[in-house]
Amino acid sequence: MKIAKRNYNLIKLSKKYPNKWVALSKDHKKVLGVGNKLTEVLSQSKRRDVVFLKLLPTNSFYMPQTL
């Protein structure tokens, strides 16, 4: 199985929708819904091939940690 390497630049979306849930198309090119809660975005997006993301502000970062 060949896995395609994808690098999506989400900085523009993070600047436009900081601290929001966003529903994107599978190719990450079209915004299908935006909201403060995931349930709002779920109701806005009627399609099945959707990617949901919680966008952080551009001046913050996320560092996963294991316990």
N, C-alpha and C positions, 0 to 999 in steps of 0.2 A: 504494500500500500504506500503510495507516494503522498507525502504531506506537503502542500504548497505553503511556502513561507509568505506571510502577509504582515505588513507593517502599516497600520492605519494611523494617520496623524489626526488626533482628536483635539488638538489645541484650539482650533477655531470654534469647535462646538463647546468646549469648556469655557471659552470666553463669552460665548453667546448665552449659554444655559448653565451657569455655575450652580452647584448643589441641586440639580434637577435630575429626575429620571427621564431618559430619552429612549424612544423606540426607533431603531434604525432598520433600514432594509438590509438584506443579507450582504450586499456589497458595500455597506457602510456609506453610501453616497446620498441617501435620501432620508430626511427626518420624517417619521410617520406619526409621532406623538411626543408631547412634552408635558411634564407635570411634577408636582411636589411629591406625590405618592405614586408608588408603582401601580396601585389599583386604578388611578386616573389614566395612566398611560396604557394599561391593559384595555380599558374601555374605549380608548381612542383608536387603537390599532386593531383592525378587524382581520388582518392577514395572518397566516400561519408562519411564514418565513420572516420572522422579526427577531432582531437582536436588542435586548434590553440592557441599558447601562446606567449606572449612577455616576454622573460627571462631577468631579471634584473641581474646586476653583483652581485656576492656573498657578496661584502662589502657594499651593499646598502639594503634598505628595503622599503616596500610599506605600507603606512598607509592610508586607506580610510577615507575621511572626508566628513561630510555633512554640508551644509550651512544653 
